[in-house]
Amino acid sequence: MNNQELQNQIDVLTSKVKELERISIQVQMDATTVLYLNRAITAYLSTYPTQTYSTSSPSGTAVAGSLWMKDTGVLATNEIHVYSGSAWIRMK
């Protein structure tokens, strides 16, 4: 490939990038709006079940349906726990 072909490809790619930038959705928000949206989204996401991978047993509370996978170091004895809403229940 000679220099002219490379330059032509660079020009084509540059024009495609400019076109994508032109048609893309660009959101510009002030800092206060971002702060309020961040709090709302964080609060909303905290209602979803979680997954935890650990070498220790499950403890504390979580959202109902959350999973805790305990790695015992041996595949046959690994444990899976699910939070029922009031307690961790061992499923495996």
PDB file of N, CA, C and O in Angstrom:
ATOM      1  N   MET A   1       0.847  -1.165   0.000  1.00  0.00           N
ATOM      2  CA  MET A   1       0.000   0.000   0.000  1.00  0.00           C
ATOM      3  C   MET A   1       0.900   1.237   0.000  1.00  0.00           C
ATOM      4  O   MET A   1       1.798   1.356   0.833  1.00  0.00           O
ATOM      5  N   ASN A   2       0.659   2.136  -0.917  1.00  0.00           N
ATOM      6  CA  ASN A   2       1.499   3.324  -0.967  1.00  0.00           C
ATOM      7  C   ASN A   2       0.921   4.435  -0.085  1.00  0.00           C
ATOM      8  O   ASN A   2      -0.168   4.307   0.475  1.00  0.00           O
ATOM      9  N   ASN A   3       1.669   5.506   0.018  1.00  0.00           N
ATOM     10  CA  ASN A   3       1.270   6.609   0.889  1.00  0.00           C
ATOM     11  C   ASN A   3      -0.042   7.252   0.461  1.00  0.00           C
ATOM     12  O   ASN A   3      -0.827   7.676   1.309  1.00  0.00           O
ATOM     13  N   GLN A   4      -0.287   7.329  -0.834  1.00  0.00           N
ATOM     14  CA  GLN A   4      -1.518   7.957  -1.327  1.00  0.00           C
ATOM     15  C   GLN A   4      -2.750   7.131  -0.935  1.00  0.00           C
ATOM     16  O   GLN A   4      -3.773   7.694  -0.547  1.00  0.00           O
ATOM     17  N   GLU A   5      -2.658   5.817  -1.034  1.00  0.00           N
ATOM     18  CA  GLU A   5      -3.776   4.953  -0.634  1.00  0.00           C
ATOM     19  C   GLU A   5      -4.047   5.062   0.858  1.00  0.00           C
ATOM     20  O   GLU A   5      -5.198   5.115   1.290  1.00  0.00           O
ATOM     21  N   LEU A   6      -2.975   5.094   1.637  1.00  0.00           N
ATOM     22  CA  LEU A   6      -3.129   5.261   3.089  1.00  0.00           C
ATOM     23  C   LEU A   6      -3.783   6.594   3.428  1.00  0.00           C
ATOM     24  O   LEU A   6      -4.661   6.662   4.288  1.00  0.00           O
ATOM     25  N   GLN A   7      -3.353   7.652   2.749  1.00  0.00           N
ATOM     26  CA  GLN A   7      -3.933   8.968   2.999  1.00  0.00           C
ATOM     27  C   GLN A   7      -5.405   8.987   2.613  1.00  0.00           C
ATOM     28  O   GLN A   7      -6.215   9.605   3.306  1.00  0.00           O
ATOM     29  N   ASN A   8      -5.764   8.324   1.525  1.00  0.00           N
ATOM     30  CA  ASN A   8      -7.168   8.245   1.109  1.00  0.00           C
ATOM     31  C   ASN A   8      -8.011   7.518   2.156  1.00  0.00           C
ATOM     32  O   ASN A   8      -9.123   7.947   2.465  1.00  0.00           O
ATOM     33  N   GLN A   9      -7.492   6.430   2.695  1.00  0.00           N
ATOM     34  CA  GLN A   9      -8.215   5.695   3.738  1.00  0.00           C
ATOM     35  C   GLN A   9      -8.367   6.538   4.998  1.00  0.00           C
ATOM     36  O   GLN A   9      -9.420   6.512   5.635  1.00  0.00           O
ATOM     37  N   ILE A  10      -7.338   7.276   5.359  1.00  0.00           N
ATOM     38  CA  ILE A  10      -7.407   8.161   6.524  1.00  0.00           C
ATOM     39  C   ILE A  10      -8.469   9.223   6.304  1.00  0.00           C
ATOM     40  O   ILE A  10      -9.236   9.531   7.216  1.00  0.00           O
ATOM     41  N   ASP A  11      -8.522   9.788   5.102  1.00  0.00           N
ATOM     42  CA  ASP A  11      -9.527  10.810   4.799  1.00  0.00           C
ATOM     43  C   ASP A  11     -10.939  10.242   4.867  1.00  0.00           C
ATOM     44  O   ASP A  11     -11.843  10.897   5.386  1.00  0.00           O
ATOM     45  N   VAL A  12     -11.136   9.045   4.354  1.00  0.00           N
ATOM     46  CA  VAL A  12     -12.461   8.406   4.398  1.00  0.00           C
ATOM     47  C   VAL A  12     -12.873   8.154   5.840  1.00  0.00           C
ATOM     48  O   VAL A  12     -14.003   8.454   6.225  1.00  0.00           O
ATOM     49  N   LEU A  13     -11.961   7.603   6.641  1.00  0.00           N
ATOM     50  CA  LEU A  13     -12.263   7.332   8.049  1.00  0.00           C
ATOM     51  C   LEU A  13     -12.527   8.616   8.825  1.00  0.00           C
ATOM     52  O   LEU A  13     -13.414   8.649   9.679  1.00  0.00           O
ATOM     53  N   THR A  14     -11.778   9.660   8.543  1.00  0.00           N
ATOM     54  CA  THR A  14     -11.988  10.942   9.210  1.00  0.00           C
ATOM     55  C   THR A  14     -13.373  11.490   8.892  1.00  0.00           C
ATOM     56  O   THR A  14     -14.058  12.001   9.778  1.00  0.00           O
ATOM     57  N   SER A  15     -13.783  11.388   7.645  1.00  0.00           N
ATOM     58  CA  SER A  15     -15.114  11.892   7.285  1.00  0.00           C
ATOM     59  C   SER A  15     -16.211  11.055   7.936  1.00  0.00           C
ATOM     60  O   SER A  15     -17.250  11.593   8.319  1.00  0.00           O
ATOM     61  N   LYS A  16     -15.993   9.744   8.066  1.00  0.00           N
ATOM     62  CA  LYS A  16     -16.976   8.890   8.740  1.00  0.00           C
ATOM     63  C   LYS A  16     -17.091   9.246  10.220  1.00  0.00           C
ATOM     64  O   LYS A  16     -18.194   9.286  10.765  1.00  0.00           O
ATOM     65  N   VAL A  17     -15.968   9.503  10.867  1.00  0.00           N
ATOM     66  CA  VAL A  17     -15.978   9.887  12.278  1.00  0.00           C
ATOM     67  C   VAL A  17     -16.724  11.203  12.447  1.00  0.00           C
ATOM     68  O   VAL A  17     -17.524  11.340  13.372  1.00  0.00           O
ATOM     69  N   LYS A  18     -16.478  12.167  11.577  1.00  0.00           N
ATOM     70  CA  LYS A  18     -17.174  13.452  11.659  1.00  0.00           C
ATOM     71  C   LYS A  18     -18.670  13.273  11.467  1.00  0.00           C
ATOM     72  O   LYS A  18     -19.462  13.931  12.142  1.00  0.00           O
ATOM     73  N   GLU A  19     -19.068  12.397  10.560  1.00  0.00           N
ATOM     74  CA  GLU A  19     -20.481  12.122  10.322  1.00  0.00           C
ATOM     75  C   GLU A  19     -21.123  11.486  11.552  1.00  0.00           C
ATOM     76  O   GLU A  19     -22.230  11.861  11.939  1.00  0.00           O
ATOM     77  N   LEU A  20     -20.436  10.532  12.162  1.00  0.00           N
ATOM     78  CA  LEU A  20     -20.952   9.893  13.370  1.00  0.00           C
ATOM     79  C   LEU A  20     -21.068  10.879  14.523  1.00  0.00           C
ATOM     80  O   LEU A  20     -22.038  10.833  15.280  1.00  0.00           O
ATOM     81  N   GLU A  21     -20.107  11.758  14.665  1.00  0.00           N
ATOM     82  CA  GLU A  21     -20.172  12.783  15.711  1.00  0.00           C
ATOM     83  C   GLU A  21     -21.348  13.724  15.469  1.00  0.00           C
ATOM     84  O   GLU A  21     -22.007  14.157  16.414  1.00  0.00           O
ATOM     85  N   ARG A  22     -21.610  14.040  14.203  1.00  0.00           N
ATOM     86  CA  ARG A  22     -22.683  14.956  13.868  1.00  0.00           C
ATOM     87  C   ARG A  22     -24.054  14.359  14.182  1.00  0.00           C
ATOM     88  O   ARG A  22     -24.939  15.071  14.656  1.00  0.00           O
ATOM     89  N   ILE A  23     -24.242  13.060  13.924  1.00  0.00           N
ATOM     90  CA  ILE A  23     -25.562  12.462  14.108  1.00  0.00           C
ATOM     91  C   ILE A  23     -25.754  11.830  15.493  1.00  0.00           C
ATOM     92  O   ILE A  23     -26.861  11.408  15.826  1.00  0.00           O
ATOM     93  N   SER A  24     -24.693  11.762  16.300  1.00  0.00           N
ATOM     94  CA  SER A  24     -24.818  11.141  17.610  1.00  0.00           C
ATOM     95  C   SER A  24     -25.561  12.058  18.575  1.00  0.00           C
ATOM     96  O   SER A  24     -25.587  13.278  18.416  1.00  0.00           O
ATOM     97  N   ILE A  25     -26.160  11.430  19.574  1.00  0.00           N
ATOM     98  CA  ILE A  25     -26.863  12.183  20.608  1.00  0.00           C
ATOM     99  C   ILE A  25     -25.830  12.677  21.607  1.00  0.00           C
ATOM    100  O   ILE A  25     -25.074  11.894  22.181  1.00  0.00           O
ATOM    101  N   GLN A  26     -25.812  13.970  21.802  1.00  0.00           N
ATOM    102  CA  GLN A  26     -24.863  14.553  22.735  1.00  0.00           C
ATOM    103  C   GLN A  26     -25.645  15.303  23.803  1.00  0.00           C
ATOM    104  O   GLN A  26     -26.408  16.224  23.511  1.00  0.00           O
ATOM    105  N   VAL A  27     -25.439  14.891  25.028  1.00  0.00           N
ATOM    106  CA  VAL A  27     -26.162  15.478  26.134  1.00  0.00           C
ATOM    107  C   VAL A  27     -25.207  16.360  26.921  1.00  0.00           C
ATOM    108  O   VAL A  27     -24.124  15.937  27.325  1.00  0.00           O
ATOM    109  N   GLN A  28     -25.634  17.580  27.124  1.00  0.00           N
ATOM    110  CA  GLN A  28     -24.851  18.485  27.956  1.00  0.00           C
ATOM    111  C   GLN A  28     -25.748  18.967  29.081  1.00  0.00           C
ATOM    112  O   GLN A  28     -26.778  19.598  28.843  1.00  0.00           O
ATOM    113  N   MET A  29     -25.349  18.664  30.306  1.00  0.00           N
ATOM    114  CA  MET A  29     -26.159  19.029  31.466  1.00  0.00           C
ATOM    115  C   MET A  29     -25.308  19.821  32.452  1.00  0.00           C
ATOM    116  O   MET A  29     -24.088  19.674  32.530  1.00  0.00           O
ATOM    117  N   ASP A  30     -25.999  20.652  33.185  1.00  0.00           N
ATOM    118  CA  ASP A  30     -25.272  21.396  34.207  1.00  0.00           C
ATOM    119  C   ASP A  30     -24.996  20.466  35.390  1.00  0.00           C
ATOM    120  O   ASP A  30     -25.616  19.409  35.513  1.00  0.00           O
ATOM    121  N   ALA A  31     -24.090  20.854  36.234  1.00  0.00           N
ATOM    122  CA  ALA A  31     -23.616  20.007  37.337  1.00  0.00           C
ATOM    123  C   ALA A  31     -24.734  19.658  38.320  1.00  0.00           C
ATOM    124  O   ALA A  31     -24.751  18.547  38.849  1.00  0.00           O
ATOM    125  N   THR A  32     -25.655  20.567  38.574  1.00  0.00           N
ATOM    126  CA  THR A  32     -26.737  20.303  39.520  1.00  0.00           C
ATOM    127  C   THR A  32     -27.654  19.199  39.004  1.00  0.00           C
ATOM    128  O   THR A  32     -28.057  18.321  39.766  1.00  0.00           O
ATOM    129  N   THR A  33     -27.981  19.239  37.731  1.00  0.00           N
ATOM    130  CA  THR A  33     -28.830  18.206  37.140  1.00  0.00           C
ATOM    131  C   THR A  33     -28.152  16.848  37.207  1.00  0.00           C
ATOM    132  O   THR A  33     -28.791  15.848  37.534  1.00  0.00           O
ATOM    133  N   VAL A  34     -26.880  16.807  36.904  1.00  0.00           N
ATOM    134  CA  VAL A  34     -26.133  15.554  36.976  1.00  0.00           C
ATOM    135  C   VAL A  34     -26.132  15.016  38.400  1.00  0.00           C
ATOM    136  O   VAL A  34     -26.269  13.810  38.601  1.00  0.00           O
ATOM    137  N   LEU A  35     -25.982  15.877  39.374  1.00  0.00           N
ATOM    138  CA  LEU A  35     -25.972  15.472  40.777  1.00  0.00           C
ATOM    139  C   LEU A  35     -27.301  14.825  41.162  1.00  0.00           C
ATOM    140  O   LEU A  35     -27.315  13.756  41.772  1.00  0.00           O
ATOM    141  N   TYR A  36     -28.425  15.470  40.807  1.00  0.00           N
ATOM    142  CA  TYR A  36     -29.739  14.915  41.143  1.00  0.00           C
ATOM    143  C   TYR A  36     -30.011  13.614  40.400  1.00  0.00           C
ATOM    144  O   TYR A  36     -30.546  12.673  40.986  1.00  0.00           O
ATOM    145  N   LEU A  37     -29.652  13.543  39.123  1.00  0.00           N
ATOM    146  CA  LEU A  37     -29.860  12.312  38.371  1.00  0.00           C
ATOM    147  C   LEU A  37     -28.997  11.180  38.911  1.00  0.00           C
ATOM    148  O   LEU A  37     -29.444  10.035  38.967  1.00  0.00           O
ATOM    149  N   ASN A  38     -27.778  11.485  39.304  1.00  0.00           N
ATOM    150  CA  ASN A  38     -26.887  10.467  39.853  1.00  0.00           C
ATOM    151  C   ASN A  38     -27.476   9.873  41.130  1.00  0.00           C
ATOM    152  O   ASN A  38     -27.439   8.658  41.327  1.00  0.00           O
ATOM    153  N   ARG A  39     -28.014  10.718  41.986  1.00  0.00           N
ATOM    154  CA  ARG A  39     -28.628  10.226  43.227  1.00  0.00           C
ATOM    155  C   ARG A  39     -29.839   9.352  42.921  1.00  0.00           C
ATOM    156  O   ARG A  39     -30.008   8.295  43.529  1.00  0.00           O
ATOM    157  N   ALA A  40     -30.678   9.780  41.992  1.00  0.00           N
ATOM    158  CA  ALA A  40     -31.884   9.022  41.660  1.00  0.00           C
ATOM    159  C   ALA A  40     -31.533   7.674  41.032  1.00  0.00           C
ATOM    160  O   ALA A  40     -32.131   6.653  41.374  1.00  0.00           O
ATOM    161  N   ILE A  41     -30.583   7.668  40.132  1.00  0.00           N
ATOM    162  CA  ILE A  41     -30.195   6.417  39.472  1.00  0.00           C
ATOM    163  C   ILE A  41     -29.541   5.464  40.462  1.00  0.00           C
ATOM    164  O   ILE A  41     -29.793   4.260  40.424  1.00  0.00           O
ATOM    165  N   THR A  42     -28.708   5.992  41.342  1.00  0.00           N
ATOM    166  CA  THR A  42     -28.061   5.153  42.358  1.00  0.00           C
ATOM    167  C   THR A  42     -29.112   4.532  43.278  1.00  0.00           C
ATOM    168  O   THR A  42     -29.029   3.348  43.603  1.00  0.00           O
ATOM    169  N   ALA A  43     -30.099   5.324  43.698  1.00  0.00           N
ATOM    170  CA  ALA A  43     -31.165   4.807  44.562  1.00  0.00           C
ATOM    171  C   ALA A  43     -31.971   3.733  43.837  1.00  0.00           C
ATOM    172  O   ALA A  43     -32.342   2.722  44.434  1.00  0.00           O
ATOM    173  N   TYR A  44     -32.240   3.950  42.562  1.00  0.00           N
ATOM    174  CA  TYR A  44     -32.995   2.978  41.777  1.00  0.00           C
ATOM    175  C   TYR A  44     -32.218   1.672  41.610  1.00  0.00           C
ATOM    176  O   TYR A  44     -32.783   0.590  41.770  1.00  0.00           O
ATOM    177  N   LEU A  45     -30.944   1.766  41.293  1.00  0.00           N
ATOM    178  CA  LEU A  45     -30.137   0.567  41.079  1.00  0.00           C
ATOM    179  C   LEU A  45     -29.909  -0.218  42.368  1.00  0.00           C
ATOM    180  O   LEU A  45     -29.652  -1.421  42.320  1.00  0.00           O
ATOM    181  N   SER A  46     -29.998   0.441  43.503  1.00  0.00           N
ATOM    182  CA  SER A  46     -29.778  -0.258  44.771  1.00  0.00           C
ATOM    183  C   SER A  46     -30.935  -1.202  45.107  1.00  0.00           C
ATOM    184  O   SER A  46     -30.834  -1.970  46.064  1.00  0.00           O
ATOM    185  N   THR A  47     -32.028  -1.164  44.345  1.00  0.00           N
ATOM    186  CA  THR A  47     -33.147  -2.068  44.579  1.00  0.00           C
ATOM    187  C   THR A  47     -33.003  -3.375  43.808  1.00  0.00           C
ATOM    188  O   THR A  47     -33.839  -4.268  43.947  1.00  0.00           O
ATOM    189  N   TYR A  48     -31.950  -3.500  42.996  1.00  0.00           N
ATOM    190  CA  TYR A  48     -31.733  -4.709  42.215  1.00  0.00           C
ATOM    191  C   TYR A  48     -30.896  -5.713  42.998  1.00  0.00           C
ATOM    192  O   TYR A  48     -30.028  -5.323  43.779  1.00  0.00           O
ATOM    193  N   PRO A  49     -31.153  -7.004  42.794  1.00  0.00           N
ATOM    194  CA  PRO A  49     -30.329  -8.026  43.455  1.00  0.00           C
ATOM    195  C   PRO A  49     -28.859  -7.910  43.050  1.00  0.00           C
ATOM    196  O   PRO A  49     -28.530  -7.414  41.972  1.00  0.00           O
ATOM    197  N   THR A  50     -28.001  -8.374  43.927  1.00  0.00           N
ATOM    198  CA  THR A  50     -26.564  -8.298  43.692  1.00  0.00           C
ATOM    199  C   THR A  50     -25.973  -9.696  43.584  1.00  0.00           C
ATOM    200  O   THR A  50     -26.631 -10.685  43.908  1.00  0.00           O
ATOM    201  N   GLN A  51     -24.740  -9.769  43.132  1.00  0.00           N
ATOM    202  CA  GLN A  51     -23.986 -11.019  43.115  1.00  0.00           C
ATOM    203  C   GLN A  51     -22.661 -10.772  43.808  1.00  0.00           C
ATOM    204  O   GLN A  51     -21.989  -9.775  43.542  1.00  0.00           O
ATOM    205  N   THR A  52     -22.287 -11.677  44.693  1.00  0.00           N
ATOM    206  CA  THR A  52     -21.025 -11.554  45.414  1.00  0.00           C
ATOM    207  C   THR A  52     -20.247 -12.854  45.289  1.00  0.00           C
ATOM    208  O   THR A  52     -20.791 -13.939  45.496  1.00  0.00           O
ATOM    209  N   TYR A  53     -18.983 -12.736  44.951  1.00  0.00           N
ATOM    210  CA  TYR A  53     -18.077 -13.879  44.904  1.00  0.00           C
ATOM    211  C   TYR A  53     -17.085 -13.693  46.038  1.00  0.00           C
ATOM    212  O   TYR A  53     -16.441 -12.649  46.135  1.00  0.00           O
ATOM    213  N   SER A  54     -16.957 -14.694  46.893  1.00  0.00           N
ATOM    214  CA  SER A  54     -16.124 -14.521  48.065  1.00  0.00           C
ATOM    215  C   SER A  54     -15.634 -15.880  48.560  1.00  0.00           C
ATOM    216  O   SER A  54     -16.165 -16.924  48.181  1.00  0.00           O
ATOM    217  N   THR A  55     -14.628 -15.846  49.402  1.00  0.00           N
ATOM    218  CA  THR A  55     -14.169 -17.067  50.063  1.00  0.00           C
ATOM    219  C   THR A  55     -14.753 -17.170  51.464  1.00  0.00           C
ATOM    220  O   THR A  55     -14.473 -18.125  52.189  1.00  0.00           O
ATOM    221  N   SER A  56     -15.562 -16.193  51.844  1.00  0.00           N
ATOM    222  CA  SER A  56     -16.183 -16.231  53.167  1.00  0.00           C
ATOM    223  C   SER A  56     -17.674 -16.520  53.035  1.00  0.00           C
ATOM    224  O   SER A  56     -18.242 -16.416  51.947  1.00  0.00           O
ATOM    225  N   SER A  57     -18.293 -16.878  54.134  1.00  0.00           N
ATOM    226  CA  SER A  57     -19.727 -17.167  54.148  1.00  0.00           C
ATOM    227  C   SER A  57     -20.520 -15.874  54.066  1.00  0.00           C
ATOM    228  O   SER A  57     -20.027 -14.819  54.467  1.00  0.00           O
ATOM    229  N   PRO A  58     -21.753 -15.940  53.549  1.00  0.00           N
ATOM    230  CA  PRO A  58     -22.563 -14.728  53.432  1.00  0.00           C
ATOM    231  C   PRO A  58     -22.922 -14.153  54.792  1.00  0.00           C
ATOM    232  O   PRO A  58     -23.122 -14.881  55.765  1.00  0.00           O
ATOM    233  N   SER A  59     -23.000 -12.837  54.834  1.00  0.00           N
ATOM    234  CA  SER A  59     -23.352 -12.165  56.079  1.00  0.00           C
ATOM    235  C   SER A  59     -24.088 -10.872  55.749  1.00  0.00           C
ATOM    236  O   SER A  59     -24.020 -10.381  54.622  1.00  0.00           O
ATOM    237  N   GLY A  60     -24.775 -10.337  56.713  1.00  0.00           N
ATOM    238  CA  GLY A  60     -25.489  -9.083  56.519  1.00  0.00           C
ATOM    239  C   GLY A  60     -26.771  -9.268  55.734  1.00  0.00           C
ATOM    240  O   GLY A  60     -27.242 -10.389  55.542  1.00  0.00           O
ATOM    241  N   THR A  61     -27.327  -8.163  55.286  1.00  0.00           N
ATOM    242  CA  THR A  61     -28.566  -8.200  54.533  1.00  0.00           C
ATOM    243  C   THR A  61     -28.310  -7.752  53.101  1.00  0.00           C
ATOM    244  O   THR A  61     -27.288  -7.138  52.793  1.00  0.00           O
ATOM    245  N   ALA A  62     -29.257  -8.072  52.242  1.00  0.00           N
ATOM    246  CA  ALA A  62     -29.147  -7.705  50.836  1.00  0.00           C
ATOM    247  C   ALA A  62     -30.549  -7.613  50.260  1.00  0.00           C
ATOM    248  O   ALA A  62     -31.531  -7.868  50.957  1.00  0.00           O
ATOM    249  N   VAL A  63     -30.641  -7.254  49.008  1.00  0.00           N
ATOM    250  CA  VAL A  63     -31.919  -7.229  48.313  1.00  0.00           C
ATOM    251  C   VAL A  63     -32.348  -8.670  48.071  1.00  0.00           C
ATOM    252  O   VAL A  63     -31.517  -9.512  47.731  1.00  0.00           O
ATOM    253  N   ALA A  64     -33.636  -8.966  48.241  1.00  0.00           N
ATOM    254  CA  ALA A  64     -34.137 -10.321  48.019  1.00  0.00           C
ATOM    255  C   ALA A  64     -33.753 -10.788  46.616  1.00  0.00           C
ATOM    256  O   ALA A  64     -33.895 -10.050  45.641  1.00  0.00           O
ATOM    257  N   GLY A  65     -33.265 -12.024  46.534  1.00  0.00           N
ATOM    258  CA  GLY A  65     -32.838 -12.566  45.256  1.00  0.00           C
ATOM    259  C   GLY A  65     -31.353 -12.425  45.014  1.00  0.00           C
ATOM    260  O   GLY A  65     -30.835 -12.943  44.025  1.00  0.00           O
ATOM    261  N   SER A  66     -30.656 -11.726  45.905  1.00  0.00           N
ATOM    262  CA  SER A  66     -29.214 -11.570  45.744  1.00  0.00           C
ATOM    263  C   SER A  66     -28.519 -12.913  45.913  1.00  0.00           C
ATOM    264  O   SER A  66     -28.953 -13.763  46.691  1.00  0.00           O
ATOM    265  N   LEU A  67     -27.439 -13.085  45.172  1.00  0.00           N
ATOM    266  CA  LEU A  67     -26.678 -14.330  45.233  1.00  0.00           C
ATOM    267  C   LEU A  67     -25.326 -14.112  45.891  1.00  0.00           C
ATOM    268  O   LEU A  67     -24.709 -13.059  45.736  1.00  0.00           O
ATOM    269  N   TRP A  68     -24.874 -15.119  46.629  1.00  0.00           N
ATOM    270  CA  TRP A  68     -23.542 -15.128  47.221  1.00  0.00           C
ATOM    271  C   TRP A  68     -22.911 -16.455  46.846  1.00  0.00           C
ATOM    272  O   TRP A  68     -23.372 -17.511  47.280  1.00  0.00           O
ATOM    273  N   MET A  69     -21.858 -16.406  46.042  1.00  0.00           N
ATOM    274  CA  MET A  69     -21.150 -17.609  45.652  1.00  0.00           C
ATOM    275  C   MET A  69     -19.883 -17.711  46.500  1.00  0.00           C
ATOM    276  O   MET A  69     -19.004 -16.852  46.429  1.00  0.00           O
ATOM    277  N   LYS A  70     -19.803 -18.767  47.299  1.00  0.00           N
ATOM    278  CA  LYS A  70     -18.645 -18.973  48.167  1.00  0.00           C
ATOM    279  C   LYS A  70     -17.677 -19.932  47.488  1.00  0.00           C
ATOM    280  O   LYS A  70     -18.035 -21.064  47.161  1.00  0.00           O
ATOM    281  N   ASP A  71     -16.463 -19.476  47.281  1.00  0.00           N
ATOM    282  CA  ASP A  71     -15.416 -20.291  46.672  1.00  0.00           C
ATOM    283  C   ASP A  71     -14.627 -20.955  47.783  1.00  0.00           C
ATOM    284  O   ASP A  71     -13.863 -20.303  48.495  1.00  0.00           O
ATOM    285  N   THR A  72     -14.819 -22.262  47.922  1.00  0.00           N
ATOM    286  CA  THR A  72     -14.126 -23.007  48.976  1.00  0.00           C
ATOM    287  C   THR A  72     -12.765 -23.500  48.521  1.00  0.00           C
ATOM    288  O   THR A  72     -11.985 -24.021  49.318  1.00  0.00           O
ATOM    289  N   GLY A  73     -12.482 -23.335  47.235  1.00  0.00           N
ATOM    290  CA  GLY A  73     -11.217 -23.806  46.697  1.00  0.00           C
ATOM    291  C   GLY A  73     -11.338 -25.148  46.007  1.00  0.00           C
ATOM    292  O   GLY A  73     -10.429 -25.565  45.289  1.00  0.00           O
ATOM    293  N   VAL A  74     -12.461 -25.831  46.219  1.00  0.00           N
ATOM    294  CA  VAL A  74     -12.716 -27.129  45.580  1.00  0.00           C
ATOM    295  C   VAL A  74     -14.068 -27.031  44.883  1.00  0.00           C
ATOM    296  O   VAL A  74     -15.078 -26.728  45.518  1.00  0.00           O
ATOM    297  N   LEU A  75     -14.084 -27.287  43.582  1.00  0.00           N
ATOM    298  CA  LEU A  75     -15.295 -27.111  42.796  1.00  0.00           C
ATOM    299  C   LEU A  75     -16.482 -27.871  43.376  1.00  0.00           C
ATOM    300  O   LEU A  75     -17.596 -27.348  43.397  1.00  0.00           O
ATOM    301  N   ALA A  76     -16.266 -29.075  43.837  1.00  0.00           N
ATOM    302  CA  ALA A  76     -17.361 -29.910  44.343  1.00  0.00           C
ATOM    303  C   ALA A  76     -17.990 -29.362  45.619  1.00  0.00           C
ATOM    304  O   ALA A  76     -19.145 -29.667  45.917  1.00  0.00           O
ATOM    305  N   THR A  77     -17.248 -28.560  46.373  1.00  0.00           N
ATOM    306  CA  THR A  77     -17.786 -28.067  47.647  1.00  0.00           C
ATOM    307  C   THR A  77     -18.111 -26.577  47.628  1.00  0.00           C
ATOM    308  O   THR A  77     -18.475 -26.017  48.663  1.00  0.00           O
ATOM    309  N   ASN A  78     -17.985 -25.919  46.466  1.00  0.00           N
ATOM    310  CA  ASN A  78     -18.379 -24.505  46.391  1.00  0.00           C
ATOM    311  C   ASN A  78     -19.845 -24.363  46.794  1.00  0.00           C
ATOM    312  O   ASN A  78     -20.641 -25.283  46.605  1.00  0.00           O
ATOM    313  N   GLU A  79     -20.190 -23.216  47.346  1.00  0.00           N
ATOM    314  CA  GLU A  79     -21.544 -23.013  47.844  1.00  0.00           C
ATOM    315  C   GLU A  79     -22.209 -21.842  47.128  1.00  0.00           C
ATOM    316  O   GLU A  79     -21.554 -20.876  46.737  1.00  0.00           O
ATOM    317  N   ILE A  80     -23.526 -21.953  46.967  1.00  0.00           N
ATOM    318  CA  ILE A  80     -24.323 -20.862  46.424  1.00  0.00           C
ATOM    319  C   ILE A  80     -25.407 -20.560  47.444  1.00  0.00           C
ATOM    320  O   ILE A  80     -26.135 -21.455  47.874  1.00  0.00           O
ATOM    321  N   HIS A  81     -25.510 -19.290  47.830  1.00  0.00           N
ATOM    322  CA  HIS A  81     -26.527 -18.849  48.781  1.00  0.00           C
ATOM    323  C   HIS A  81     -27.391 -17.790  48.098  1.00  0.00           C
ATOM    324  O   HIS A  81     -26.896 -17.025  47.270  1.00  0.00           O
ATOM    325  N   VAL A  82     -28.662 -17.743  48.437  1.00  0.00           N
ATOM    326  CA  VAL A  82     -29.568 -16.712  47.932  1.00  0.00           C
ATOM    327  C   VAL A  82     -30.218 -16.027  49.129  1.00  0.00           C
ATOM    328  O   VAL A  82     -30.547 -16.677  50.122  1.00  0.00           O
ATOM    329  N   TYR A  83     -30.403 -14.699  49.030  1.00  0.00           N
ATOM    330  CA  TYR A  83     -31.030 -13.957  50.126  1.00  0.00           C
ATOM    331  C   TYR A  83     -32.528 -13.950  49.897  1.00  0.00           C
ATOM    332  O   TYR A  83     -32.994 -13.481  48.859  1.00  0.00           O
ATOM    333  N   SER A  84     -33.287 -14.463  50.849  1.00  0.00           N
ATOM    334  CA  SER A  84     -34.734 -14.594  50.708  1.00  0.00           C
ATOM    335  C   SER A  84     -35.493 -13.319  51.072  1.00  0.00           C
ATOM    336  O   SER A  84     -36.699 -13.231  50.843  1.00  0.00           O
ATOM    337  N   GLY A  85     -34.822 -12.370  51.616  1.00  0.00           N
ATOM    338  CA  GLY A  85     -35.477 -11.156  52.101  1.00  0.00           C
ATOM    339  C   GLY A  85     -35.318 -11.031  53.598  1.00  0.00           C
ATOM    340  O   GLY A  85     -35.447  -9.945  54.163  1.00  0.00           O
ATOM    341  N   SER A  86     -35.035 -12.163  54.240  1.00  0.00           N
ATOM    342  CA  SER A  86     -34.828 -12.131  55.691  1.00  0.00           C
ATOM    343  C   SER A  86     -33.608 -12.939  56.127  1.00  0.00           C
ATOM    344  O   SER A  86     -33.099 -12.743  57.230  1.00  0.00           O
ATOM    345  N   ALA A  87     -33.134 -13.852  55.264  1.00  0.00           N
ATOM    346  CA  ALA A  87     -31.979 -14.676  55.638  1.00  0.00           C
ATOM    347  C   ALA A  87     -31.296 -15.217  54.387  1.00  0.00           C
ATOM    348  O   ALA A  87     -31.894 -15.289  53.314  1.00  0.00           O
ATOM    349  N   TRP A  88     -30.028 -15.597  54.550  1.00  0.00           N
ATOM    350  CA  TRP A  88     -29.291 -16.249  53.471  1.00  0.00           C
ATOM    351  C   TRP A  88     -29.620 -17.747  53.513  1.00  0.00           C
ATOM    352  O   TRP A  88     -29.509 -18.390  54.556  1.00  0.00           O
ATOM    353  N   ILE A  89     -30.022 -18.282  52.366  1.00  0.00           N
ATOM    354  CA  ILE A  89     -30.390 -19.694  52.280  1.00  0.00           C
ATOM    355  C   ILE A  89     -29.387 -20.390  51.347  1.00  0.00           C
ATOM    356  O   ILE A  89     -29.146 -19.948  50.223  1.00  0.00           O
ATOM    357  N   ARG A  90     -28.821 -21.470  51.839  1.00  0.00           N
ATOM    358  CA  ARG A  90     -27.841 -22.214  51.027  1.00  0.00           C
ATOM    359  C   ARG A  90     -28.587 -23.063  50.009  1.00  0.00           C
ATOM    360  O   ARG A  90     -29.452 -23.861  50.369  1.00  0.00           O
ATOM    361  N   MET A  91     -28.241 -22.884  48.718  1.00  0.00           N
ATOM    362  CA  MET A  91     -28.885 -23.647  47.654  1.00  0.00           C
ATOM    363  C   MET A  91     -28.014 -24.814  47.191  1.00  0.00           C
ATOM    364  O   MET A  91     -28.532 -25.811  46.688  1.00  0.00           O
ATOM    365  N   LYS A  92     -26.739 -24.699  47.352  1.00  0.00           N
ATOM    366  CA  LYS A  92     -25.812 -25.766  46.961  1.00  0.00           C
ATOM    367  C   LYS A  92     -24.681 -25.807  47.960  1.00  0.00           C
ATOM    368  O   LYS A  92     -23.775 -26.632  47.833  1.00  0.00           O
TER     369      LYS A  92
END
